[in-house]
Amino acid sequence: MVRIALFVFIGLGVYLPLMGDVLPKTFDLNINTVSNVTLTAPVTVEDADATEQARSKAVSEVKPIYSRDDSITSHQLKLVAFIYKKAAELQAATAMAPELKLKEFKENIPFVLEDSILQALLTMPAPALDAASKETARVVASIMGEGVSQEAAGREAIQQRVNQYIVLAELDSKARKVAREIAIVSSVPNRIVNEEATNAAKEMVRRGVKPLMIYKGEVLVEKDQFISEEMYHKLNAAGLLQKNASKLPFLGLAIFVGLFIAFLSIYISQAHRTVYSNNTLILMMGFIIVLTIVVMKIVSLVQNVDYVMAGFLVPAALGSMLLAILIDTQLAVVCSFLFALFAGIIFNFESLLPFDFRYSFYTLISCLAGTYSLGKATKRGRILQAGFLVAVTNILSITALYMLASSSGSWRDIFYQYASGVISGVIAAVLTIGFLPFFEAIFGILSPLRLIELSNPNQPLLRRLLMETPGTYHHSMMVANLSEAACMAVGADGLLARVGAYYHDVGKMKRPHFFIENQVNRENPHDTLAPGLSKRIIIVHVEDGVKMLEEHHLPRQIIDFAREHHGTTLLKYFYHKAAKLSDSPILESEYRYPGPKAQTRESAIVGICDSAEAAVRSLGRPTPERIEQLVRRIIAERLEDGQFNECHITMQELEIVTRTICETLQGFFHNRIEYPDHKQVVVKQA
């Protein structure tokens, strides 16, 4: 039940922050009222009314498309020819009075010309009349060949164009004036509106107007602001009015989160049994997931109409890096996909779909880069290196998205996006380093970084151990090497075993000379002590060690090594000594360590290595056969004594541990060549 409650907690921690990103809170607002709250668009939607207005305006600004009608030009040229032909016919009618000629000329020409021009036509010599006719036709054909629109058909505009063509004509002043006036009245509009082409252009312009969007985060109405009809339509489109309230997005989000939490729990139960059986680790995982979501939400506050790329700024790799360091790399990879989907929802500023692919892709790549770049992080500098690698990966992701979208953004926009990617990677590393000690302290987690810090010889207890009990210090180093090799051979935590071995005998600093490794050139005080007193002195070093470690606030896992490394084993030497000196039977329980027995594989292996190193060191000639025989006897005795009953170590693993310890000890205690002393060499040479 506790485990189910923890996963429910994780689900709620994800669901609640995301609610505002799928459906807004609605308000009872009306036109011509005053808003009592500032409202921003919770999602990106199309403003249909504004889009239609923009399209109508764009269509109204489309100018008519004209087509040239050459039949009009041909007709006008015929009229020009007719005028000059009629003038020649009237000139040939010598019997007709000049007044009658002028009257008939006016009645038969289609243009209104001044009497002076008509008189000039009737009195011009035939060559001049013919030259004027040709020049007039040339000018009219040139002007109308270029096209004359209705807007450009004014007398002044036509007059300017005629003057440009006729200025170079080889005519006398009288003929030039006649040709000029006839060309002006003959140049009529021949460019007419092409309705089909104009309508097609309007439709194209209409389609070219992009929908006007109400962007997520855009302020729609300020507090105490009067709600106009336009504002009301925007509020309605954004779904902020009570009449449009819908619960379906909430239900959809709940199903979405529920599915992924269920998948996460099933995955952990099958692939990470150690995590699944440890409620503390599950709780810590939940806090890291929620922390990542909260960081995303905080960064999303920066996102607005002016800067819609805030999703590139989010340090999403923070959660994956913390999970990789504190729990497991593969679990961090799975959660990276979860973070990617959350980012697609939270930073969905422009897309009308529930997810924005760009930020999901970017976040996934960033998280995976942070997870895999850590490797076996044993130094905080490694986290910073991972942060820089995440920054580089972010830049590559942004470049890929830019090219996929075929964007035409400015270099300034690209620079801002690249800068956001770099900041994201660096901040993720900085936040990881900052949050790591808190998670380690609150949940009692020993990360590799913390273990490396504890293994530093300058740690106060280790420094004291070296200065006050050098024999015990050397023994602890030997046990640490043996334990690490054995743990790594069976897939246990070698670094944890090494550091635990460093501290397992710190309690001997209370009475260093009562332990044989510190009795260099000294008599053994136990030779003169009663077995019972010696037993109490030896056994109490476990209790003293636990107290010292607790006083120095070392993690519980390290303290457990000091408490469990002897388990409930029997102090055989002093027990048999007491039994020999006593007339009455001696209970074994009085000469056993108080325990507890080893609770983990690492603790059990450290206990084996502790006994094996001390025993092998006591051998006169530690040959490989004798070392293996001794190690196997120690493990067999502990196994028969039930010292491994409370930890999950198998017989197969004990065999691997045996072989590994023997190989390592043989490297430490290999046979050396015995060199003759100096006097023997001199005698032989003599």
C-alpha positions as semicolon CSV with decimal commas, in nm:
position;residue;x (nm);y (nm);z (nm)
1;M;0,000;0,000;0,000
2;V;0,283;0,238;0,079
3;R;0,437;0,175;-0,263
4;I;0,103;0,239;-0,437
5;A;0,064;0,562;-0,241
6;L;0,411;0,672;-0,354
7;F;0,326;0,621;-0,721
8;V;-0,003;0,805;-0,670
9;F;0,198;1,089;-0,518
10;I;0,423;1,095;-0,826
11;G;0,117;1,099;-1,053
12;L;-0,041;1,392;-0,867
13;G;0,291;1,575;-0,863
14;V;0,297;1,553;-1,242
15;Y;-0,075;1,606;-1,307
16;L;-0,133;1,920;-1,100
17;P;0,138;2,138;-1,260
18;L;0,026;2,034;-1,610
19;M;-0,343;2,115;-1,560
20;G;-0,301;2,478;-1,662
21;D;-0,134;2,371;-1,986
22;V;-0,427;2,169;-2,119
23;L;-0,733;2,370;-2,014
24;P;-0,772;2,716;-1,865
25;K;-0,986;2,829;-1,578
26;T;-1,306;2,989;-1,710
27;F;-1,464;3,320;-1,610
28;D;-1,811;3,473;-1,620
29;L;-1,743;3,780;-1,834
30;N;-1,959;3,981;-2,075
31;I;-1,923;4,260;-2,329
32;N;-1,929;4,617;-2,193
33;T;-1,828;4,506;-1,843
34;V;-1,505;4,555;-1,648
35;S;-1,275;4,260;-1,591
36;N;-1,171;4,197;-1,231
37;V;-0,869;3,990;-1,333
38;T;-0,586;3,994;-1,582
39;L;-0,628;3,709;-1,829
40;T;-0,373;3,555;-2,062
41;A;-0,430;3,296;-2,330
42;P;-0,368;2,947;-2,182
43;V;-0,335;2,781;-2,524
44;T;-0,256;2,884;-2,878
45;V;-0,574;2,911;-3,088
46;E;-0,687;3,088;-3,405
47;D;-0,872;3,417;-3,373
48;A;-1,135;3,344;-3,641
49;D;-1,298;3,691;-3,637
50;A;-0,969;3,877;-3,661
51;T;-0,850;3,642;-3,935
52;E;-1,162;3,708;-4,143
53;Q;-1,126;4,083;-4,100
54;A;-0,761;4,070;-4,204
55;R;-0,850;3,866;-4,513
56;S;-1,129;4,103;-4,612
57;K;-0,897;4,400;-4,576
58;A;-0,628;4,231;-4,781
59;V;-0,881;4,148;-5,057
60;S;-1,008;4,505;-5,065
61;E;-0,655;4,631;-5,124
62;V;-0,608;4,415;-5,434
63;K;-0,596;4,642;-5,740
64;P;-0,790;4,543;-6,055
65;I;-0,595;4,350;-6,316
66;Y;-0,618;4,504;-6,663
67;S;-0,587;4,340;-7,003
68;R;-0,509;4,533;-7,326
69;D;-0,781;4,522;-7,596
70;D;-0,604;4,560;-7,931
71;S;-0,935;4,585;-8,116
72;I;-0,985;4,928;-7,959
73;T;-0,645;5,035;-8,087
74;S;-0,729;4,914;-8,437
75;H;-1,061;5,099;-8,429
76;Q;-0,897;5,425;-8,320
77;L;-0,638;5,400;-8,597
78;K;-0,920;5,357;-8,849
79;L;-1,085;5,671;-8,714
80;V;-0,758;5,863;-8,748
81;A;-0,729;5,748;-9,110
82;F;-1,093;5,842;-9,172
83;I;-1,038;6,201;-9,047
84;Y;-0,750;6,262;-9,283
85;K;-0,929;6,089;-9,571
86;K;-1,240;6,302;-9,515
87;A;-1,024;6,616;-9,507
88;A;-0,870;6,519;-9,844
89;E;-1,216;6,453;-9,994
90;L;-1,346;6,791;-9,881
91;Q;-1,036;6,965;-10,014
92;A;-1,107;6,804;-10,354
93;A;-1,469;6,939;-10,352
94;T;-1,377;7,280;-10,497
95;A;-1,737;7,368;-10,574
96;M;-1,844;7,350;-10,210
97;A;-1,833;7,667;-10,006
98;P;-1,582;7,672;-9,720
99;E;-1,861;7,715;-9,465
100;L;-2,040;7,405;-9,593
101;K;-1,716;7,208;-9,594
102;L;-1,653;7,299;-9,228
103;K;-2,010;7,210;-9,132
104;E;-1,999;6,872;-9,310
105;F;-1,655;6,799;-9,160
106;K;-1,790;6,855;-8,805
107;E;-2,090;6,636;-8,870
108;N;-1,893;6,340;-9,009
109;I;-1,595;6,304;-8,774
110;P;-1,632;6,116;-8,443
111;F;-1,415;6,360;-8,245
112;V;-1,472;6,708;-8,118
113;L;-1,196;6,927;-8,258
114;E;-1,157;7,301;-8,251
115;D;-1,257;7,490;-8,566
116;S;-0,898;7,606;-8,610
117;I;-0,780;7,244;-8,633
118;L;-1,058;7,159;-8,882
119;Q;-0,975;7,466;-9,093
120;A;-0,608;7,364;-9,089
121;L;-0,702;7,015;-9,211
122;L;-0,912;7,160;-9,495
123;T;-0,639;7,400;-9,609
124;M;-0,321;7,191;-9,564
125;P;-0,134;7,090;-9,875
126;A;-0,170;6,727;-9,971
127;P;0,192;6,631;-9,881
128;A;0,163;6,796;-9,540
129;L;-0,176;6,632;-9,487
130;D;-0,034;6,290;-9,573
131;A;0,269;6,341;-9,343
132;A;0,044;6,451;-9,057
133;S;-0,177;6,145;-9,110
134;K;0,114;5,905;-9,090
135;E;0,264;6,075;-8,782
136;T;-0,069;6,081;-8,604
137;A;-0,122;5,711;-8,669
138;R;0,231;5,635;-8,546
139;V;0,183;5,828;-8,222
140;V;-0,160;5,676;-8,149
141;A;-0,034;5,325;-8,226
142;S;0,266;5,375;-7,995
143;I;0,067;5,513;-7,705
144;M;-0,215;5,262;-7,724
145;G;0,033;4,983;-7,787
146;E;0,172;5,055;-7,444
147;G;-0,178;5,050;-7,308
148;V;-0,398;5,326;-7,175
149;S;-0,583;5,255;-6,852
150;Q;-0,888;5,438;-6,728
151;E;-0,682;5,606;-6,458
152;A;-0,423;5,725;-6,713
153;A;-0,679;5,849;-6,971
154;G;-0,691;6,212;-6,852
155;R;-0,618;6,481;-7,110
156;E;-0,308;6,604;-6,930
157;A;-0,161;6,257;-6,900
158;I;-0,233;6,176;-7,267
159;Q;-0,104;6,514;-7,372
160;Q;0,230;6,451;-7,200
161;R;0,269;6,117;-7,370
162;V;0,177;6,259;-7,714
163;N;0,425;6,542;-7,670
164;Q;0,701;6,289;-7,593
165;Y;0,638;6,109;-7,924
166;I;0,564;6,401;-8,154
167;V;0,844;6,630;-8,047
168;L;1,083;6,466;-8,294
169;A;0,833;6,450;-8,588
170;E;0,949;6,621;-8,913
171;L;0,639;6,839;-8,957
172;D;0,583;7,207;-8,991
173;S;0,422;7,387;-8,702
174;K;0,075;7,376;-8,852
175;A;0,085;7,005;-8,932
176;R;0,246;6,928;-8,594
177;K;-0,038;7,106;-8,413
178;V;-0,301;6,919;-8,613
179;A;-0,135;6,581;-8,561
180;R;-0,094;6,653;-8,189
181;E;-0,461;6,739;-8,132
182;I;-0,594;6,443;-8,329
183;A;-0,353;6,205;-8,146
184;I;-0,471;6,336;-7,809
185;V;-0,841;6,280;-7,878
186;S;-0,773;5,945;-8,049
187;S;-0,577;5,792;-7,757
188;V;-0,855;5,634;-7,553
189;P;-0,837;5,362;-7,277
190;N;-0,771;5,019;-7,421
191;R;-0,681;4,843;-7,091
192;I;-0,997;4,701;-6,935
193;V;-1,050;4,516;-6,604
194;N;-1,000;4,141;-6,633
195;E;-1,262;4,014;-6,390
196;E;-1,144;3,654;-6,394
197;A;-0,780;3,742;-6,327
198;T;-0,878;3,999;-6,064
199;N;-1,094;3,747;-5,876
200;A;-0,816;3,488;-5,891
201;A;-0,571;3,742;-5,748
202;K;-0,812;3,825;-5,467
203;E;-0,852;3,457;-5,383
204;M;-0,476;3,409;-5,379
205;V;-0,433;3,705;-5,149
206;R;-0,708;3,573;-4,925
207;R;-0,538;3,236;-4,897
208;G;-0,204;3,404;-4,836
209;V;-0,326;3,572;-4,519
210;K;-0,216;3,342;-4,237
211;P;-0,458;3,276;-3,956
212;L;-0,419;3,529;-3,679
213;M;-0,335;3,339;-3,365
214;I;-0,400;3,407;-3,001
215;Y;-0,071;3,285;-2,858
216;K;-0,031;3,108;-2,529
217;G;0,069;3,366;-2,269
218;E;-0,070;3,663;-2,462
219;V;-0,249;3,917;-2,241
220;L;-0,612;3,931;-2,355
221;V;-0,751;4,170;-2,096
222;E;-0,597;4,360;-1,807
223;K;-0,748;4,385;-1,464
224;D;-1,005;4,671;-1,439
225;Q;-1,006;4,700;-1,819
226;F;-1,327;4,753;-2,014
227;I;-1,417;4,443;-2,219
228;S;-1,480;4,540;-2,579
229;E;-1,646;4,319;-2,836
230;E;-1,306;4,233;-2,986
231;M;-1,168;4,131;-2,644
232;Y;-1,477;3,923;-2,578
233;H;-1,431;3,732;-2,903
234;K;-1,066;3,663;-2,812
235;L;-1,164;3,540;-2,465
236;N;-1,423;3,317;-2,626
237;A;-1,174;3,178;-2,878
238;A;-0,922;3,109;-2,598
239;G;-1,185;2,912;-2,405
240;L;-1,179;3,145;-2,104
241;L;-1,555;3,198;-2,088
242;Q;-1,767;2,978;-1,867
243;K;-2,003;2,891;-2,148
244;N;-1,717;2,702;-2,319
245;A;-1,591;2,513;-2,013
246;S;-1,503;2,149;-2,083
247;K;-1,371;1,878;-1,856
248;L;-1,247;1,647;-2,131
249;P;-0,889;1,784;-2,144
250;F;-0,858;1,727;-1,768
251;L;-0,972;1,370;-1,812
252;G;-0,739;1,322;-2,106
253;L;-0,443;1,450;-1,905
254;A;-0,535;1,222;-1,616
255;I;-0,539;0,919;-1,848
256;F;-0,210;1,028;-2,006
257;V;-0,033;1,068;-1,671
258;G;-0,189;0,751;-1,534
259;L;-0,064;0,546;-1,828
260;F;0,291;0,665;-1,790
261;I;0,299;0,623;-1,413
262;A;0,165;0,269;-1,459
263;F;0,430;0,201;-1,723
264;L;0,699;0,344;-1,496
265;S;0,594;0,128;-1,201
266;I;0,579;-0,188;-1,414
267;Y;0,919;-0,112;-1,565
268;I;1,078;-0,058;-1,223
269;S;0,917;-0,370;-1,078
270;Q;1,061;-0,583;-1,360
271;A;1,394;-0,419;-1,442
272;H;1,490;-0,257;-1,111
273;R;1,379;-0,483;-0,829
274;T;1,618;-0,315;-0,586
275;V;1,456;0,023;-0,649
276;Y;1,103;-0,121;-0,646
277;S;1,156;-0,281;-0,305
278;N;1,301;0,040;-0,158
279;N;1,030;0,296;-0,083
280;T;1,292;0,559;-0,005
281;L;1,434;0,534;-0,357
282;I;1,085;0,552;-0,510
283;L;1,007;0,861;-0,301
284;M;1,333;1,023;-0,407
285;M;1,260;0,940;-0,771
286;G;0,920;1,106;-0,733
287;F;1,073;1,420;-0,586
288;I;1,323;1,440;-0,872
289;I;1,047;1,401;-1,134
290;V;0,831;1,666;-0,966
291;L;1,132;1,895;-0,925
292;T;1,202;1,871;-1,298
293;I;0,839;1,954;-1,381
294;V;0,846;2,254;-1,146
295;V;1,167;2,382;-1,305
296;M;1,001;2,351;-1,648
297;K;0,697;2,544;-1,525
298;I;0,916;2,821;-1,382
299;V;1,106;2,856;-1,709
300;S;0,778;2,857;-1,903
301;L;0,688;3,185;-1,728
302;V;0,959;3,349;-1,941
303;Q;0,777;3,234;-2,254
304;N;0,568;3,507;-2,413
305;V;0,484;3,654;-2,749
306;D;0,822;3,824;-2,779
307;Y;1,025;3,515;-2,686
308;V;0,849;3,193;-2,772
309;M;1,164;2,977;-2,757
310;A;1,189;2,953;-2,377
311;G;1,168;2,576;-2,413
312;F;1,530;2,578;-2,532
313;L;1,628;2,743;-2,204
314;V;1,489;2,478;-1,968
315;P;1,757;2,268;-1,789
316;A;1,562;1,948;-1,845
317;A;1,875;1,734;-1,813
318;L;1,871;1,814;-1,440
319;G;1,626;1,534;-1,359
320;S;1,797;1,272;-1,574
321;M;2,141;1,355;-1,434
322;L;2,020;1,333;-1,074
323;L;1,850;1,000;-1,141
324;A;2,159;0,863;-1,315
325;I;2,386;0,959;-1,024
326;L;2,157;0,872;-0,734
327;I;1,968;0,568;-0,864
328;D;2,039;0,414;-1,204
329;T;2,134;0,514;-1,559
330;Q;1,869;0,303;-1,733
331;L;1,596;0,442;-1,510
332;A;1,718;0,791;-1,600
333;V;1,685;0,705;-1,970
334;V;1,323;0,594;-1,925
335;C;1,241;0,909;-1,730
336;S;1,404;1,115;-2,006
337;F;1,121;1,011;-2,240
338;L;0,876;1,115;-1,971
339;F;1,040;1,458;-1,936
340;A;1,035;1,501;-2,314
341;L;0,659;1,452;-2,329
342;F;0,604;1,690;-2,037
343;A;0,816;1,956;-2,211
344;G;0,609;1,915;-2,528
345;I;0,295;1,995;-2,325
346;I;0,434;2,277;-2,110
347;F;0,609;2,465;-2,393
348;N;0,332;2,412;-2,646
349;F;0,316;2,785;-2,724
350;E;0,232;2,787;-3,094
351;S;0,110;2,442;-3,191
352;L;-0,261;2,366;-3,197
353;L;-0,186;2,002;-3,106
354;P;-0,140;1,884;-2,744
355;F;0,238;1,848;-2,797
356;D;0,502;2,061;-2,960
357;F;0,737;1,816;-3,129
358;R;1,029;2,059;-3,123
359;Y;1,056;2,081;-2,746
360;S;0,990;1,711;-2,694
361;F;1,274;1,624;-2,932
362;Y;1,505;1,887;-2,783
363;T;1,437;1,780;-2,423
364;L;1,480;1,409;-2,501
365;I;1,819;1,461;-2,667
366;S;1,930;1,693;-2,386
367;C;1,830;1,443;-2,115
368;L;1,992;1,148;-2,290
369;A;2,313;1,345;-2,341
370;G;2,320;1,435;-1,973
371;T;2,254;1,076;-1,866
372;Y;2,512;0,901;-2,080
373;S;2,782;1,168;-2,055
374;L;2,805;1,120;-1,677
375;G;2,937;0,766;-1,702
376;K;3,077;0,663;-1,364
377;A;3,075;1,014;-1,222
378;T;3,318;1,017;-0,931
379;K;3,405;1,387;-0,936
380;R;3,189;1,695;-0,942
381;G;3,400;1,823;-1,228
382;R;3,259;1,531;-1,428
383;I;2,910;1,679;-1,387
384;L;3,030;2,012;-1,526
385;Q;3,187;1,830;-1,820
386;A;2,854;1,656;-1,876
387;G;2,682;1,995;-1,865
388;F;2,908;2,131;-2,140
389;L;2,844;1,818;-2,348
390;V;2,470;1,873;-2,300
391;A;2,517;2,233;-2,420
392;V;2,691;2,113;-2,737
393;T;2,418;1,854;-2,794
394;N;2,153;2,121;-2,744
395;I;2,311;2,333;-3,017
396;L;2,309;2,039;-3,256
397;S;1,942;1,968;-3,171
398;I;1,844;2,329;-3,234
399;T;2,031;2,323;-3,567
400;A;1,850;2,004;-3,668
401;L;1,510;2,153;-3,579
402;Y;1,593;2,473;-3,768
403;M;1,683;2,278;-4,081
404;L;1,386;2,041;-4,053
405;A;1,148;2,338;-4,037
406;S;1,323;2,514;-4,331
407;S;1,308;2,827;-4,121
408;S;1,410;3,166;-4,249
409;G;1,473;3,326;-3,912
410;S;1,732;3,594;-3,861
411;W;2,081;3,524;-3,734
412;R;1,981;3,707;-3,418
413;D;1,704;3,453;-3,349
414;I;1,942;3,163;-3,412
415;F;2,199;3,319;-3,180
416;Y;1,940;3,352;-2,902
417;Q;1,838;2,989;-2,946
418;Y;2,198;2,870;-2,938
419;A;2,263;3,082;-2,628
420;S;1,955;2,928;-2,463
421;G;2,085;2,579;-2,541
422;V;2,424;2,655;-2,386
423;I;2,266;2,810;-2,077
424;S;2,038;2,507;-2,045
425;G;2,332;2,265;-2,032
426;V;2,539;2,472;-1,791
427;I;2,246;2,543;-1,556
428;A;2,150;2,173;-1,557
429;A;2,501;2,083;-1,438
430;V;2,507;2,360;-1,177
431;L;2,165;2,265;-1,041
432;T;2,263;1,898;-1,033
433;I;2,569;1,980;-0,824
434;G;2,356;2,205;-0,602
435;F;2,070;1,961;-0,543
436;L;2,287;1,651;-0,508
437;P;2,392;1,710;-0,144
438;F;2,031;1,775;-0,041
439;F;1,905;1,448;-0,188
440;E;2,201;1,262;-0,039
441;A;2,135;1,410;0,306
442;I;1,755;1,388;0,307
443;F;1,727;1,036;0,164
444;G;2,053;0,900;0,296
445;I;2,182;0,819;-0,051
446;L;2,548;0,755;-0,108
447;S;2,637;0,869;-0,456
448;P;2,973;0,784;-0,614
449;L;3,072;1,148;-0,567
450;R;3,004;1,132;-0,195
451;L;3,191;0,802;-0,166
452;I;3,494;0,949;-0,340
453;E;3,487;1,242;-0,096
454;L;3,473;1,001;0,199
455;S;3,767;0,804;0,061
456;N;3,994;1,108;0,064
457;P;4,287;1,037;0,304
458;N;4,247;1,390;0,440
459;Q;3,909;1,303;0,589
460;P;3,947;1,363;0,967
461;L;3,884;1,003;1,074
462;L;4,109;0,852;0,807
463;R;4,384;1,097;0,890
464;R;4,358;1,007;1,259
465;L;4,353;0,639;1,169
466;L;4,679;0,680;0,978
467;M;4,852;0,886;1,247
468;E;4,731;0,701;1,557
469;T;4,698;0,343;1,429
470;P;4,915;0,298;1,118
471;G;4,884;-0,082;1,142
472;T;4,504;-0,066;1,139
473;Y;4,518;0,190;0,859
474;H;4,730;-0,044;0,644
475;H;4,502;-0,335;0,729
476;S;4,197;-0,126;0,627
477;M;4,356;-0,035;0,295
478;M;4,429;-0,400;0,223
479;V;4,075;-0,502;0,314
480;A;3,942;-0,221;0,093
481;N;4,133;-0,348;-0,211
482;L;4,021;-0,705;-0,152
483;S;3,659;-0,603;-0,096
484;E;3,637;-0,384;-0,404
485;A;3,777;-0,656;-0,630
486;A;3,543;-0,920;-0,485
487;C;3,234;-0,698;-0,505
488;M;3,300;-0,602;-0,864
489;A;3,343;-0,969;-0,953
490;V;2,988;-1,050;-0,833
491;G;2,825;-0,728;-0,955
492;A;2,800;-0,561;-0,614
493;D;2,896;-0,200;-0,540
494;G;3,275;-0,211;-0,528
495;L;3,320;0,156;-0,446
496;L;3,081;0,134;-0,152
497;A;3,265;-0,172;-0,019
498;R;3,602;0,002;-0,054
499;V;3,493;0,309;0,141
500;G;3,313;0,097;0,401
501;A;3,634;-0,102;0,450
502;Y;3,829;0,220;0,506
503;Y;3,613;0,299;0,811
504;H;3,520;-0,045;0,940
505;D;3,789;-0,053;1,213
506;V;3,802;0,313;1,325
507;G;3,687;0,199;1,671
508;K;4,035;0,054;1,728
509;M;4,167;0,409;1,771
510;K;4,025;0,408;2,125
511;R;4,267;0,133;2,240
512;P;4,510;0,083;1,948
513;H;4,773;-0,121;2,128
514;F;4,529;-0,398;2,214
515;F;4,515;-0,497;1,845
516;I;4,798;-0,701;1,700
517;E;4,853;-0,498;1,383
518;N;4,951;-0,200;1,600
519;Q;5,182;-0,394;1,833
520;V;5,509;-0,328;1,651
521;N;5,802;-0,394;1,885
522;R;5,557;-0,416;2,174
523;E;5,440;-0,695;2,400
524;N;5,088;-0,819;2,355
525;P;4,891;-0,682;2,655
526;H;4,640;-0,965;2,621
527;D;4,905;-1,207;2,746
528;T;4,860;-1,067;3,095
529;L;4,484;-1,003;3,084
530;A;4,198;-1,233;3,170
531;P;4,017;-1,369;2,862
532;G;3,692;-1,200;2,966
533;L;3,856;-0,858;2,985
534;S;4,035;-0,911;2,653
535;K;3,705;-1,015;2,498
536;R;3,533;-0,695;2,616
537;I;3,818;-0,480;2,483
538;I;3,813;-0,649;2,144
539;I;3,435;-0,653;2,105
540;V;3,387;-0,294;2,215
541;H;3,584;-0,163;1,914
542;V;3,269;-0,222;1,706
543;E;3,058;-0,008;1,937
544;D;3,332;0,255;1,960
545;G;3,357;0,267;1,581
546;V;2,983;0,313;1,538
547;K;2,983;0,599;1,791
548;M;3,278;0,771;1,627
549;L;3,121;0,745;1,282
550;E;2,792;0,880;1,412
551;E;2,969;1,169;1,583
552;H;3,133;1,258;1,252
553;H;2,794;1,232;1,075
554;L;2,899;0,966;0,828
555;P;2,622;0,807;0,619
556;R;2,429;0,514;0,761
557;Q;2,559;0,274;0,496
558;I;2,920;0,338;0,607
559;I;2,827;0,300;0,974
560;D;2,666;-0,036;0,891
561;F;3,003;-0,171;0,774
562;A;3,153;-0,096;1,116
563;R;2,853;-0,250;1,290
564;E;2,816;-0,564;1,074
565;H;3,163;-0,664;0,957
566;H;3,209;-0,914;1,243
567;G;2,842;-1,014;1,253
568;T;2,790;-1,249;1,550
569;T;3,112;-1,443;1,501
570;L;3,291;-1,613;1,788
571;L;3,615;-1,482;1,937
572;K;3,767;-1,833;1,920
573;Y;4,107;-1,757;2,070
574;F;3,975;-1,596;2,386
575;Y;3,683;-1,840;2,409
576;H;3,913;-2,142;2,410
577;K;4,153;-1,966;2,644
578;A;3,869;-1,894;2,886
579;A;3,741;-2,250;2,856
580;K;4,086;-2,385;2,940
581;L;4,124;-2,160;3,245
582;S;3,772;-2,212;3,376
583;D;3,649;-2,513;3,566
584;S;3,289;-2,451;3,465
585;P;3,150;-2,453;3,108
586;I;3,176;-2,123;2,917
587;L;2,885;-2,018;2,696
588;E;2,977;-1,933;2,337
589;S;2,726;-1,649;2,338
590;E;2,940;-1,464;2,592
591;Y;3,230;-1,455;2,345
592;R;3,040;-1,359;2,033
593;Y;3,017;-1,015;1,875
594;P;2,676;-0,853;1,934
595;G;2,600;-0,824;1,561
596;P;2,392;-0,768;1,364
597;K;2,486;-1,008;1,090
598;A;2,567;-0,872;0,746
599;Q;2,259;-0,725;0,581
600;T;2,409;-0,665;0,235
601;R;2,645;-0,848;0,003
602;E;2,895;-0,565;0,038
603;S;2,897;-0,591;0,417
604;A;2,935;-0,970;0,404
605;I;3,227;-0,946;0,160
606;V;3,404;-0,684;0,372
607;G;3,371;-0,916;0,674
608;I;3,522;-1,206;0,477
609;C;3,808;-0,991;0,348
610;D;3,874;-0,853;0,697
611;S;3,923;-1,202;0,839
612;A;4,110;-1,333;0,534
613;E;4,362;-1,047;0,525
614;A;4,439;-1,079;0,897
615;A;4,471;-1,457;0,876
616;V;4,693;-1,460;0,567
617;R;4,918;-1,195;0,721
618;S;4,980;-1,435;1,010
619;L;5,104;-1,711;0,778
620;G;5,477;-1,772;0,781
621;R;5,504;-1,870;0,415
622;P;5,184;-1,768;0,235
623;T;5,191;-1,999;-0,068
624;P;4,894;-1,994;-0,312
625;E;4,775;-2,332;-0,183
626;R;4,787;-2,225;0,180
627;I;4,615;-1,893;0,101
628;E;4,329;-2,065;-0,084
629;Q;4,291;-2,325;0,189
630;L;4,275;-2,054;0,456
631;V;4,023;-1,836;0,266
632;R;3,796;-2,130;0,194
633;R;3,803;-2,234;0,560
634;I;3,709;-1,880;0,674
635;I;3,414;-1,863;0,431
636;A;3,301;-2,215;0,518
637;E;3,305;-2,138;0,891
638;R;3,106;-1,821;0,842
639;L;2,860;-2,004;0,621
640;E;2,814;-2,283;0,875
641;D;2,781;-2,022;1,149
642;G;2,488;-1,861;0,964
643;Q;2,663;-1,528;0,914
644;F;2,519;-1,494;0,559
645;N;2,161;-1,580;0,648
646;E;2,040;-1,220;0,642
647;C;2,198;-1,100;0,317
648;H;2,131;-1,192;-0,045
649;I;2,455;-1,363;-0,136
650;T;2,449;-1,694;-0,322
651;M;2,678;-1,994;-0,312
652;Q;2,790;-1,916;-0,665
653;E;2,882;-1,564;-0,562
654;L;3,073;-1,697;-0,259
655;E;3,277;-1,914;-0,493
656;I;3,356;-1,613;-0,712
657;V;3,447;-1,412;-0,403
658;T;3,679;-1,691;-0,290
659;R;3,866;-1,703;-0,619
660;T;3,890;-1,324;-0,641
661;I;4,025;-1,289;-0,284
662;C;4,281;-1,563;-0,343
663;E;4,404;-1,406;-0,665
664;T;4,434;-1,065;-0,502
665;L;4,607;-1,197;-0,189
666;Q;4,853;-1,394;-0,398
667;G;4,945;-1,069;-0,567
668;F;5,002;-0,906;-0,227
669;F;5,191;-1,196;-0,066
670;H;5,379;-1,344;-0,362
671;N;5,705;-1,533;-0,296
672;R;6,018;-1,321;-0,304
673;I;6,378;-1,418;-0,379
674;E;6,585;-1,450;-0,064
675;Y;6,903;-1,250;-0,114
676;P;7,223;-1,360;0,078
677;D;7,359;-1,109;0,326
678;H;7,671;-0,904;0,253
679;K;7,912;-1,117;0,462
680;Q;7,815;-1,436;0,282
681;V;7,877;-1,270;-0,053
682;V;8,224;-1,154;0,059
683;V;8,318;-1,504;0,178
684;K;8,211;-1,665;-0,147
685;Q;8,400;-1,408;-0,349
686;A;8,714;-1,469;-0,138
